[in-house]
Amino acid sequence: MAVLAALLRSGARSRSPLLRRLVQEIRYVERSYVSKPTLKDVMVAGGMESMSNVPYVMNRGSTPYGGVKLEDLIVKDGLTDVYNKIHMGSCAENTAKKLNIARNEQDAYAINSYTRSKAAWEAGKFGNEVIPVTVTVKGQPDVVVKEDEEYKRVDFSKVPKLKTVFQKENGTVTAANASTLNDGAAALVLMTADAAKRLNVTPLARIVAFADAAVEPIDFPIAPVYAASMVLKDVGLKKEDIAMWEVNEAFSLVVLANIKMLEIDPQKVNINGGAVSLGHPIGMSGARIVGHLTHALKQGEYGLASICNGGGGASAMLIQKL
């Protein structure tokens, strides 16, 4: 896999004049390959991100008098709307204003996310989908990490007291009601029905349908609404037919906006917590929410995962537990 740096968020889309003109109509897929991909009937699909290791960079040959300028690639490549030159959090503030979603609603949602993830960890609901990782520390015993630590770090009494980050006056987004910066990886094995039969494999779930959608980048929080709606329309299902929804919690605002626009039952959305309390390694989260549905659904139930994927795009996938 080729790693592209300093090309801004969703580089292919942000750099393409055609896609910039057709930003609201174009569905797009961006991939980076070292070698030519081939069609297979068994594939491993996933994503990974180590946000703690994302480097600072400077332009080649940029050594002006008075020092050099370093740029943080987490912000430049991962968290910036390249058209409006603003942080994703400022985009979230824009959506909060448009949809009249208040600070206290976002804080309450964040607390609920932590409460749900705590209950899920304690009930062992993530046990089948989390692989323990052994961390070696020089001069100390090895540490085995088998659960996420974030849900234990929150102090609910401080949530309503935190200052807003992206908009000082009448702002709504804070460090508590947004997702955190994290490292992580997730993967799923995909195969055709014929391959599963040939290999004598019992699938966990089947992919029923999927779709991509796009809106103006500043409106990225509501992009999953359109992707999810397209999936339901394509297969002829109603929102009431979906047992579980996974809407990635880039910000609490994102999920609240999707619940409001789709008019779905909040009790069916992110029932075991989401990225606010579990973390959002941005290259990994899509695989995580689909993987979680494959374990959390009951036999025969439908689950719909949706996630904004940068630059105003979003993807959604409908699966059925087998």
N, C-alpha and C positions, 0 to 999 in steps of 0.2 A: 504494500500500500504506500502510495506517495503522500507525504505530509506537506500541505500547502500552508505557508505562513505569511502573515501580513497582507493577505488579499481581501481583508474585511469580511464581514459576515456573509455567508453563502456567496462565495466569490464569483461563481459562474453567473449568478443572477444579477449581482450588483454591478458587474463589469460589462454586461451585455446591453448595448443600446436598444436592441429589439425588446428584450425582456423588460427593460426599464419603461418602455412605452406601453407595453401590454401587461403591466404588473398585476392588474386586477383580473385578467382573463386567463393568464398562462398557468397551467399546471406544469411543474417541472421536477426533474430528478437530477441530482448532482452526485457524481461518484468520482473517486480518484483511484486510478489503477496504475501499477507499475507494468503489469503484463496484461494482455488481452483477456477479458473474461470469456468463459465458455458456458454453454448451457449444460446444466447437470440436473439429475433427478434427485440428488441429495446434496444439500448445502448447509453450511453453518453461517447463520446471519447474526450479527450483533454489533456492539459498539463499545468503545472504551474512552475514558478521559482521565487525565491526571492534572487537574487544575492547579494543584499545589506545585507542579513542575513546569507550568507554562512560563516561558522565558520573557524577559524584557529584550527588546531589539532596538537597533538604531540603523538608519540608512547607511549603506555602504558609501564610503568617501565623505561622510558627514562629520567633519572635525572642525567646526567653526571656532573662531576666537571666542573665548569665554566659556567653553565647555561643550558637551554634547547632549543631545536630547534622547532619552530612552523612552520607549513606548511599551506599555503593558499589553501583551497580546490577549490576555483574558478579556480586557475591555475592547481592544481594537477589533479582534477577529471574532470574539464570542458574544459581546454584549452591547454592540453599538448599531443603531439604525444609520446605515451609511448615507441615506438620502437626506435625512433631517439633522444628521450629526448630533444625535442625542442618545443617551443610554436607554437600554430596554426598560429600565424603571420609569423613565420619563414617558415612554410610550404607554406603560401601564397607567400612569397618572392621567394621560389623555383619555384612555378608555374609561377609567373610573369617573371622570367628569362627564363623558358622553352618556354613560349608562346610569349615572347617579348612584354609584356604589360607594358608600361611605367608609371612612377609616375604621369605625367600630365594627362594621360588617367583616372587613378584612381581618381585623384582629381576632374576632370571634371564630372566623374560619380557621385561622392559623392555630389557635388553641385547640380547636376540634381535631385538626390534623395531627397534632402532637398526642392528643388523648387517644385517638384511634390507633396510631402507630404503636404507642406504648402498650395498649391492650393486645394488639396483634402480636407483638414480640413476646409478651408474657404468656400468650396462649399458644405459642409455637406455630403461628400461621405462616411464618416465613421459613420455617425449618427445611422444607423440601426444595427451596429455591435459592438458598444461600450456601455458598461453599466457604468453609472456614479458611482463613489465610494466616499462615505463621510468619510473624515478623521477627527478624533477628536483630537484636540490639547489642552492640559490642559491650562486653563486660557485664551483661545482664542476662537473666533467663529469657528464652524465647517467649514471645507474646502471641497467643492464638486469638485472632479477632474473628468471632463467630456471630456477632450481632452489631448493628449500627449503634454508635454511642450517642448520636444527636438527641434522641428523645429524652435522655437523662439530663441534658444540659440546660433545659429551658426553665425559666423562672416566670410563671404566668403573671405574677404581680407586677413585673416590669414591662410586660407587653404594651399596655395602654399608655405608658409613660415615655416610651422611646420617641426620639425625634424622627421626623420624616427625613428621608435621605435625598430624594430627587426634586422635591418642591417644598420650599420652606413655608410659604403661606398657603394654607388650605390644602396641604399635601396629605396623602393617604398611605403611601407605601413606606414601610419601615424595614429594618433588618429582620424583625420578627415575623412579619407577614409575607416575606419573600423567601425564596429558596436560598440555600447556602452554597458555598463553593466547595466542591467535593471531588474525590477520586473514586473511580468505580469502573466496573466492566460487567457486561451482560451478554449472553449468547443463547441462541435457540437453534435447534436442528430442524431444518425444513426438508420435506421430501414429498414426492408424489405418492398417491395411493398405491400405484403399482409397485413402487420401490418399497413401501412399507410392507406390502404383502410378500414381496420377494425376499426381503431381509427378515421376515417374521418379527416385525416391530409393531408394538401397540401404541398408536399415537395418543397424546394427551388431548389434543384438540384439532379441529380443522379450520382452515382459513376460509371464511365464507365470502368475504368481499373486502376490498380496500380502495381508497381514493386519496388523491391529493387535491388541495385547493390553495388559492392564494388571494391575498388582499393587499392593500397598501401596507408597506412595512410598519408604519406607525401604528397600524391597527392590528398588529400581530396577535394580541390576546384573543381576538374573536375569530381568527382563521380556522381553528379546529371546529367551530360551529358549522362551517360550510363543508368541510371534509366529512364530518360525521353525518350531516344531512344528506350528502351525496351517497354515502354508503347505504343508509336506510332506504333511500329512494330506489337505488339500483336493485336491491333484493326484495323490495316490497314489504319491509317490516315497519312496524310502528315503534315509537320510542318506548311504549309500554311493554314491548316484547323483550327489551334488554334487561337482563337480571343485574348486571354490573357495568358501570361506566368507569373507565380510568381516563381522567383528563389531567395531563401533566401540570403540576403545580409550579410552574416557573415563578409565579406570584400567586398569592391567594386570589387576587383580582381576576386572574385568568379563569380559574374554576368558577368563581361567582358569576363572571360574565357569560360563560358557557351555559351554566345552569339557568341563568335568566333568559338568554336568547333561545335556548332549546326547550325551555319549560319542562325540565326533567326533575325527578324526585331527588333532592339532595341526599337522601338516605341510601341511594343506590350509587352514589358517586364517591370514588376513592374511599371505600369503606374501611380499609386498613391503613389509612394515612397516605400521604403523597410526598412530593419533592420538598415541600416546606419543612417537613419533619424527618424525611428519609434521605434527603439530599438530591441534588440535580447535577451530576456530572454530564455536561450537555451533550456529549457524543454517545452516551450510554442509555439515557432515560427512555427512549422509545422502545428499545429492546426490553428494558426492565418492566414497563407497564404491560406489555403484551405477555411477557413471561409470567408476570404475577397473575394475570387473568387465567392462564392455562392451569394454574394450581388452585386458584380461589373459587372458580366456578364449580357448580355441581353438574352432574351428567345431564346433557341435553340443553343446558342453559346457554344463552347468548351473552357475550360480553363485547363491549365496544371500547377500544383504546384510541385516543386522539392526542396529538401533540403538535405544538407549533415547532417548525423546524428551521426558523431563521429567515430573515428578509421578508417576512409577511407570508411565508408558506406554512402549510400544515399537512399532516398525514393522519389518516384514520384507518383502522382495521377492525373488522368484525370477525370474531371467532366463536366457535361452538364447542363446548366441552364434550368429549366422546366418552 
